[in-house]
């Protein structure tokens, strides 16, 4: 990958080389683990963000849909045999992923064929620039000649999604203020990023909320990796996600935000590892389409419920996401359509993310987003939900179900 424009000045210690003591993880030095394939089992994985899946993990409605067809539906880490890598490289055929955009783009481009089944977009979370509150910095132009941090995962198995959104966000904020990367110093912070198959990390987890319940995730700096460097003055500014994460940083009173892409009306600025994407393997889509449709039926049901009960959905999402609290979560999702879709606008947002990754060398191969998208599964699930809901509403007002309704035939 060519990242010439990202290298900090030569006087900086982090000049793009690997610092001593930091492990580089590769396919060659890592043993991947997963359960044997069984099509009577479907696994899911999601990211701690806004999605129907993150609500459903508490409601269990998708699991009910799978029970109807005799299939077990579980979180992929409920099995000790699965390490964490399927979440990033989709090496489990019977897995459905609902999460951040950049990893599935990398999978489709360079690892294996998948299907894009739907997306959920939070359209105003483009990213912010954070500085120390005590510093005499109030505008982006005040950062000329100063140091902005950028992380660098040394794990070559998985996609470096955190760096990509930092890179994209920094470039966009500079551009919106008449600046370029040449106007600032970018300081790299390489880290091992190698915990995905550590024995201590492989204790089975029945529900994704469990790993958050075991830690104070609202104050854990794992998702705010450059905050310490900023506080100590090693760098002068850092990228963070709009609303989520940045609000936690700002709440400490130590930091301030001088630029926020979410404040701009331009939707092209709002692709920070979002929209959240649902993907499945081509094997599942081709050999067992009923398993794909069943998952989407669950997402539609939960998404509709979440749209109608936004405060209740916010209370659930607050357990996993990085908004400040339940009310802040509600404000973040109140205008979000929680039912996954493949609208032209959302596909255009996906394409923006893919194009950035290809242009900057984060993926080796380009592909057509519209060919990746598989709307037929979502359409089939939606028709099924409408049919069942219509039958339920109609027959509930009849002493006996009409023959045509019972048989599923058209009347007329």
Secondary structure, DSSP 8 states (H G I E B T S, - for coil): ---GGG---TTSS-SSS--TT---B-STT---------TTEEEEEE-SSSSHHHHHHHH-HHHHHHHHTT-EEEEGGGSTT--STHHHH---TTEEEEE-HHHHHHIIIII--EEEEEEE--SS---EEEEETTSS--SGGGGTT-EEEEEEE-BSSS--HHHHHHHHHHHHHHHTTT--GGGSEEEEEEE----TT-GGG-S--SSTHHHHHTTTTTT-GGG-TTHHHHHHTS-SEEEE-TTTTHHHHHTTSSEEEEEEGGGSS-GGG--SS-SEEEEEEHHHHHH-HHHHHHHHHHHHHHHHHHHH-HHHHHHHHTTTS-SSSHHHHHHHHTT---S-B--HHHHHHHHHHHHHHHHTTS-S----HHHHB-HHHHHHHHHHHHHHHHHHHHHTTSSS--HHHHHT----
